[in-house]
Amino acid sequence: MLTIKALEELGVNTKEGLERCLGKEDFYFKMIGMGINNEHFEGLKKALERSDLTAAFEDAHALKGTIGNLALTPVYTPLAELTELLRAKQKEGCKELTDKVFTELEKIKALL
């Protein structure tokens, strides 16, 4: 179940996320649902599968903003690192970071 406590146990900075959602817990939860189901996650996965680092960067960069605004730290941290690798067109290390992003994403999705 999606609760502040469950999110905090995963390492989410709920205080920061709630502040950005005007302290409204229900609105924050709604935004989390939208954020973790963002179409850019699928775009990122597909772009990396076809080694399109430019498209992968665009998806990662868009996600970084969304996930960062929600303070979903466990997803944001590897996503931010991935974004920088992709910005530099560096493929080495992308798979490990992508795996981490999706592993942490699934943990949050499991709360829904």
C-alpha positions as CSV (number, residue, x, y, z in Angstrom):
1,M,0.0,0.0,0.0
2,L,1.2,3.4,-0.9
3,T,1.9,5.3,2.3
4,I,4.4,8.0,3.4
5,K,6.0,5.4,5.7
6,A,6.3,2.8,3.0
7,L,7.9,5.4,0.7
8,E,10.3,6.5,3.4
9,E,11.3,2.9,4.0
10,L,12.4,2.7,0.3
11,G,14.5,5.9,0.8
12,V,12.1,8.4,-0.8
13,N,12.5,12.0,0.5
14,T,8.8,12.4,1.2
15,K,9.2,15.7,3.0
16,E,10.6,17.3,-0.1
17,G,8.1,15.6,-2.4
18,L,5.2,16.7,-0.3
19,E,6.5,20.3,-0.2
20,R,6.4,20.4,-4.0
21,C,2.8,19.1,-3.8
22,L,1.7,21.8,-1.4
23,G,1.7,19.4,1.5
24,K,-1.3,17.5,-0.1
25,E,-0.6,13.8,0.4
26,D,-3.4,12.6,-1.9
27,F,-2.0,14.9,-4.7
28,Y,1.5,13.7,-4.0
29,F,0.4,10.0,-4.4
30,K,-1.5,10.9,-7.6
31,M,1.7,12.5,-9.0
32,I,3.8,9.5,-8.0
33,G,1.4,7.2,-9.8
34,M,1.7,9.4,-12.9
35,G,5.5,9.7,-12.6
36,I,6.3,6.1,-12.2
37,N,4.1,5.2,-15.2
38,N,5.7,7.8,-17.4
39,E,6.0,6.7,-21.0
40,H,9.6,7.9,-21.1
41,F,10.6,4.8,-19.1
42,E,9.5,2.6,-22.0
43,G,11.2,5.0,-24.4
44,L,14.4,4.8,-22.4
45,K,14.4,1.0,-22.4
46,K,13.7,0.8,-26.2
47,A,16.3,3.4,-27.1
48,L,19.0,1.6,-25.1
49,E,18.0,-1.7,-26.7
50,R,18.7,-0.2,-30.1
51,S,21.8,1.7,-28.9
52,D,20.2,5.1,-29.7
53,L,22.1,7.1,-27.0
54,T,20.6,10.4,-28.2
55,A,17.0,9.2,-27.8
56,A,17.9,7.5,-24.5
57,F,19.4,10.7,-23.2
58,E,16.2,12.6,-24.1
59,D,14.1,10.1,-22.2
60,A,16.4,9.9,-19.3
61,H,16.6,13.7,-19.0
62,A,12.8,14.1,-19.1
63,L,12.5,11.4,-16.4
64,K,15.2,13.0,-14.3
65,G,13.1,16.1,-14.0
66,T,9.8,14.3,-13.2
67,I,11.3,11.8,-10.8
68,G,13.4,14.5,-9.1
69,N,10.4,16.8,-8.5
70,L,8.7,13.9,-6.8
71,A,11.8,13.3,-4.7
72,L,11.9,9.6,-5.6
73,T,15.5,9.3,-4.5
74,P,16.1,5.6,-5.1
75,V,15.1,6.0,-8.7
76,Y,16.4,9.5,-9.2
77,T,20.0,8.8,-8.1
78,P,20.9,6.1,-10.7
79,L,18.7,8.0,-13.2
80,A,20.8,11.2,-12.8
81,E,24.0,9.2,-13.2
82,L,22.6,7.5,-16.3
83,T,21.6,10.8,-17.8
84,E,25.1,12.1,-17.4
85,L,26.6,9.0,-19.1
86,L,24.2,9.4,-22.0
87,R,24.9,13.1,-22.3
88,A,28.5,12.1,-22.8
89,K,27.5,9.4,-25.3
90,Q,29.1,6.8,-23.0
91,K,27.5,3.4,-23.2
92,E,29.7,1.7,-20.6
93,G,27.9,1.6,-17.3
94,C,24.5,2.3,-18.8
95,K,23.1,-1.2,-18.3
96,E,24.0,-1.4,-14.6
97,L,22.4,2.0,-14.0
98,T,19.3,1.2,-16.1
99,D,18.9,-2.1,-14.2
100,K,19.1,-0.1,-10.9
101,V,16.5,2.5,-12.1
102,F,14.0,-0.2,-13.1
103,T,14.6,-2.3,-9.9
104,E,13.9,0.7,-7.7
105,L,11.0,1.7,-9.9
106,E,9.4,-1.7,-9.5
107,K,9.7,-1.4,-5.7
108,I,7.7,1.8,-5.7
109,K,5.2,0.4,-8.2
110,A,4.6,-2.6,-5.9
111,L,3.2,-0.1,-3.4
112,L,0.4,0.9,-5.7
